[in-house]
Amino acid sequence: MFNFLSREPVHDPLASPTPTADTEVKTTTCYMCACRCGIRVHLRDGEVRYIDGNPNHPLNQGVICAKGSSGIMKQISPARLTQPLLRKAGSERGAGEFEPISWERAFELLTERLSKIRATDPKKFALFTGRDQMQALTGLFARQFGTPNYAAHGGFCSVNMAAGMIYTIGGSFWEFGGPDLDRAKLFVMIGTAEDHHSNPMKIALAKFKRNGGRFISINPVRTGYSAIADEWIPIKPGTDGALFMALLHELIANELVDHAFLKRFTNAPQLVVLDDCDRQGLFAFDPERGPPGDGRNPHNKLVWDKASGSVKPAYPEGIAEGCDPALEGHYTLADGTRVAPSFQLLRERVANCTPEWASAITGIDPIRIRKLAREMGETALQQAFELPIPWTDAWGKKHPTTQARPVAFHAMRGLAAHSNGFQTVRALAVLMSVLGTIDAPGGFRHKAPYPRHIVPNYRAFNSPEMIQPNTPLNAAPLGFPANPDELAINPDGSPIRIDHAFSWEHPLSAHGLMHNVITNAVKGDPYRIDTLLIFMANMAWNSSMNTMGVREMLNRKDEKGEYMIPFLVVCDAFQSETVAFADLVLPDTTYLERHDVMSMLDRPISEFDGPVDSVRIPVVPPTGQCKPFQEVLIELASRMKFPAFTTPEGGRKFSGYPDFVVNFQPQPGIGFLMGWRGKDGTDHLRGEPNPKQWEAYAENNCVFQYHMPETMHYMRNWNREYLDFAKDKGWRQKNDVVQLALYSDTLQSFRLAAQGKSAGRQPPPALRERIDTYFDPLPFWYPPLEEAATELEAYPLNAITQRPMAMYHSWDSQNAWLRQIHSHNYLHVNPLTAKAAGIADGGWCWVESQWGKVRCMLRYSEAVEPGTVWTWNAIGKADGAWQLAPGADEARKGFLLNHLISEELPFNGKRISNSDPVTGQAGWYDVRVRIRPAEPDEPHESFPQIATMPAAPGVLGKAASVLTYFAGRSRK
């Protein structure tokens, strides 16, 4: 009985739930953001009544956020689609006029249409997926279909972060690695909003601060995590790279670098050719030892031994006892070739990157920059300690202890979502490397299956002659090019892919350019496509730049009156703005209604001490006629008889997605899930399929965690025990050492092609200067590309967005609970900036870029850098979308900054993607704006407005009443 004066808690969140006669508790994995926490779902009479965190889950340890606990309202969202829909004959896209059809009819339509495409020209089918976490399946489907036109969400999310770090240190933040706050003393967070790695970061930060750690946040905006930082350093958006270059300048000038680490574990001492020749800027090599080292086979390189005054092979002689590799100086090889260690070139690069130089760019006082560099260097080197953990490196040297470097960093989209983001992220990775923090206690630590080889041994499809009817591609559509020969280009240098990924425009795309598929397809650049299938991406609203233009393009017709994109298929669980434009709508399930995997083949939830994968298992049946998109792909692949999905006799190989997950093996003993393998379920990590694997996960909180021996916890780029272990378990194709690439010969190989100094593929003349400029083997800072196309005095302010902690993309604005936290958004502006523009706190204003304008409400905030304005992303909605009531705050007061951003920029008389020239990362945060007050007689509603969307047939509509519980008693 509830006792008002008792100190006992009403509810113990760590206690095991005690089901009553009419209550059942099931475990699964959350999907209210990409954090993927473990949850317990409480059901009564088969209906979801309560969701809490699972205390037995390694990721969130019982912690749950507002989004996670609100999953119950997503399940009964009035925006739920419940049946397949076909656009009515004669109706226009965008009108939202549909007729219900059966799944069998939907499968017949798709199978017939896609089979014709596959039998004639497979590249005319494009599959672009949004925030999915099953790219191992969707990528396999595209490859088996034979189309190169497949991309995931990363190109408009944070591919700069992934690619920039993977091409430098072999791993990246978030799923693939992160800050070791358990052993750090200084934590520096840059460009991170509060939705990234939410619950685990909260747990780690709370413990870090309680243990006396110092937390510095560098961000234009002080929200979320930054609000609890010991110090906030405001910075102008897009200038982080200049700060990192200045920090490198200070660290190197003051010898605050880990010399021993650089000599043994990075390419800092390796000799770079300086002469003007076909190998200029590449590493020197020993011809007697074979071909030169490159991104695929990096180990035939040279160092200068100061002890003997001679050149030596970098491995193993260059790190042998008695050898002292030079990090600085200029030398001449026996054949007269001039060379220098790559670290010498780095020193020369940052020589002029003084704090004063960076201050003029970033807005940070030069004194603060010097102090920050000193604090980082002194903490890493002078507060270092050793752990009594022995390990053996890749060359056989036994290290009796493990060296800690207690400075940890974390960064995300604030660095990535700029057109200079790749080199900015490279600069951060190099900064962490010179401090010796990579996979060291207290620094950045990898998570299995990372670190990858540099460059990862995943080559993207690049052979136009392999696009053949009814034939799978000879490689995955996505990958990591190591040189120009691995680009997806035609003999004339033009792109193979509809999004221009892996072309000379964006060579190291990694994830593709989802934000460009509609624009390019409508322009027919480089060709027309027939069918575009979009999964879980709101491309007619918040997932596109130039939103109104994209909506027009989806409706654009050719001279024959046919749509420029002839057939558009949208798979979603909710009636988003994009659904109205679909020709065929496939209703997806929610995360509580389906099987799903967070796999080592894709994006696991690994911890520092070992690999972790997890699953979702249905806790309630699908709503209406909803089908998981995974099941749709398995069904289509089986009907079209893709080789990987059919038996030699032509029959179905898999009965459905759960069967596929258990039995599909990309290599012997390796499957989607690593726990409870083998016929009897006693093998882990590797083993033959277990027919009861799903049951094993269900009995173990839907998660499998493997704890590696302590000797494999650190220094995994060079840890012989770990490298052999990772190769044996199928995480890596080789057990080669992963030397950190402070200097990137991979980038230089593209630059040499642009300079006409190398044989093989050459960029088109119009792109030579672009490649030469941005494919610098050393990091550097340059202004975001949009600035060159902008009159900066006319548009003096930077404009950025953040995802709010309580919502994720556009998924949650229809959530009745979360709407009470954010029903609309404001433009947040520093009072000095707003008052100078004559705009009152809470007043209506116009925000204008050279591409468009929006009307919105403004709020004063001291927690924003004066040259920056910002808002929450994706709260503004089209009227009627997501089954919000007519005139809802989200539509009348909420707004999108996307209307101010262009997906293309002028370039050499043409237009090119508004993206990073290296990776194709969308430049979301590069737009410049100005603000002015709205006139008193203007409508007090946001602009632009669009026609109200009608309800789709079969949409769930008004949510059922939900019981609330307090102290064990229910109320209506």
Secondary structure, 3 states (H helix, E strand, C coil): CCCCCCCCCCCCCCCCCCCCCCEEEEEEECCCCCCCCEEEEEEECCEEEEEEECCCCCCCCCCCCHHHHCHHHHHCCCCECCCCEEECCCCCCCCCCEEECCHHHHHHHHHHHHHHHHHHCHHHEEEEECCCCCHHHHHHHHHHHCCCCEECHHHHCCHHHHHHHHHHHCCCCECCEEECCCCCCEEEEECCCCCCCHHHHHHHHHHHHHCCCEEEEECCECCHHHHHCCEEECCCCCCHHHHHHHHHHHHHHCCCCCHHHHHHHECCCEEEECCCCCCCCCECCCHHHCCCCCCCCCCCCEEEECCCCEEEECCCHHHCCCCCECCCCCEECCCCCEEEEHHHHHHHHHCCCCHHHHHHHHCCCHHHHHHHHHHHHHHHHHCCEEECCCEEECCCCEECCEEECCEEEEECHHHHCCCCHHHHHHHHHHHHHHCCCECCCCCEEECCCCCCCCCCCCCCCCCHHHCCCCCCCCCCCCCCCCCHHHCCECCCCCECCCCCECCCCECCCCCCCHHHHHHHHHHCCCCCCCEEEEECCCCCCCCCCCHHHHHHHHHCECCCCCECCCEEEEEECECCCHHHHCCEEEECCCCCCCCEEECCCCCCCCECCECEEEEECCCCCCCCCCCCHHHHHHHHHHHCCCHHHECCCCCECCCCHHHHHHHCCCECCECCCCCCECCCCCECCCCCCCCCHHHHHHCCCCEEECCCCHHHCCCCCCEHHHHHHHHHCCCCCCCCCCCECCCCHHHHHHHHHHCCCCCCCCCCHHHHHHHHHHCCCCCCCCCCHHHHHCCCCCCCEEEEEECCCCCCCCCCCCCCCHHHCCCCCCEEECHHHHHHCCCCCCCEEEEECCCCEEEEEEEECCCECCCEEEEECCCCCCCCHHHCCCCCHHHHCCCCHHHHCCCEEEECCEEEECECCCCCCECCCCCEEEEEECCCCCCCCCECCCCCCCCCCCCCCCCCCCCEEECCEEEC
